């Protein structure tokens, strides 16, 4: 049974979008995963299919209505254990561990918000997980949804060309990935580190680990602190 993604959006034509290409696209063609986008306007109210209204308490913008979103969620096929995810700046930051957990399950439902967000009551009723892709704001949830799906799909069995491709990269062990080099060995006077040309696998592994540590400490001190904390626990 393939990994199933259902997306609720005001712009269903955005899917599969870039996920129809490269590894994810080939996996989609082979049936490793499936993707179906559902138009929220179908469940809108009145002649104009309204999906939003002004926020109680005042304020700028509009809020997506709980009754409209509830109708759209209830119209979905059986969830079969799939979690519902809502990308939002108010959520906790999504991690590689989250992608691993979601990819190990039967699939996911993604609710794409717009405007000022969605009525909190529908999130509470359906126990919806809230994820943030970073400390910035986008126009809607579609781009974060694509990123979330890509992070999960690439981990599905048979998607990547080599099973080890996903085991030696940023975040898999709590560190950022080491620098990469390929031919030519010397380019515009810039040389490839000699150790990578040595054929000494132990020395190469040590160099890469040292580089991962240096890059993580310099660019993501938060990840470095978390890595040290995990080492102390173990």
Phi, psi and omega in degrees: 000132185281159176286125189250133175240124172247132182239131175257121187206154170281350181229067185297338180290352177285352183242144000285350177055230180296343178284356174273004182239168173056217186300313181296321180294318179293323177294326177294317178295325182277356177081014177292328175216163178230155184220123177227124179258137184242133183280118180294335181297335178302330183258008179293166187254142174077186184297329183263007179053051183293135179243358187220169176203173182290147182286137171298141181091355178086177180121165182283157173082185182233160181237136179289133189286142179293320183293323179293313181293324178297319178298318180293320179292320181291339181275354181290158171299168180307135182289327179052044177086001179283132178284156173259131184239138178236107177290127182201146175299343180276353182277175174280151185294130178289141182238171175299325178297324177296317178298319178298317181295315181293321181291337180280349181265193183280350181145200185204153170246130182243124176262117182263114179276166174214177178061228181270003181121198183239156178301127185302332186294327179288329176295318180292316183299318186263005179057046187281131176285137181246120182241144175245136180269354180161171184275065178204165183243136177247173183287339181190180186272000185292315180295314173300325178297317177298318179295316179299314181296318179298318180299327180278313187299319182297343180268352181292144179304131177091355182279310178276150185296330181229137181297336181274354182301323182268004183261349187227065182210178183305138173081343184295328177243017179090357180244159172284156183289150178289163177295149180246149179220151174214185183294147001282157182295328175236125181227119181051041179080359180263123186263147171288137177309132187303325184298328181288343178261359188281335186078004180270099188296324179294316180294322178296316179299318179295316180299315181296320178295318178297320179293320177299318178297313182297316181294318181295316179298321184283320189258331182223072180302334177295318177293322180296316179297319179293322178297315179296321180297320179292323179296323180291324178295319182278000000 
